[in-house]
């Protein structure tokens, strides 16, 4: 039971880091995968990644 609890917490944190990666060049998928292995490394990778400009971000959403 305890293992499932920590697994849910780890996946939730990885999802949060992935959401941060949406507005960056790294993207959601790569940020999420890196964060599944280690949340801190994923967060550092997202924060070091460049932000997407507004025009590029709008094209990506369409």
Secondary structure in CASP SS format (residue, H / E / C, confidence):
PFRMAT SS
TARGET T0000
AUTHOR 0000-0000-0000
METHOD secondary structure of the structure
MODEL  1
X C 1.00
X H 1.00
X H 1.00
X H 1.00
X H 1.00
X H 1.00
X H 1.00
X H 1.00
X H 1.00
X H 1.00
X H 1.00
X H 1.00
X H 1.00
X H 1.00
X H 1.00
X H 1.00
X H 1.00
X H 1.00
X H 1.00
X H 1.00
X H 1.00
X C 1.00
X C 1.00
X E 1.00
X C 1.00
X C 1.00
X H 1.00
X H 1.00
X H 1.00
X H 1.00
X H 1.00
X H 1.00
X H 1.00
X H 1.00
X H 1.00
X H 1.00
X H 1.00
X C 1.00
X H 1.00
X H 1.00
X H 1.00
X H 1.00
X H 1.00
X H 1.00
X H 1.00
X H 1.00
X H 1.00
X H 1.00
X C 1.00
X C 1.00
X E 1.00
X C 1.00
X C 1.00
X H 1.00
X H 1.00
X H 1.00
X H 1.00
X H 1.00
X H 1.00
X H 1.00
X H 1.00
X C 1.00
END
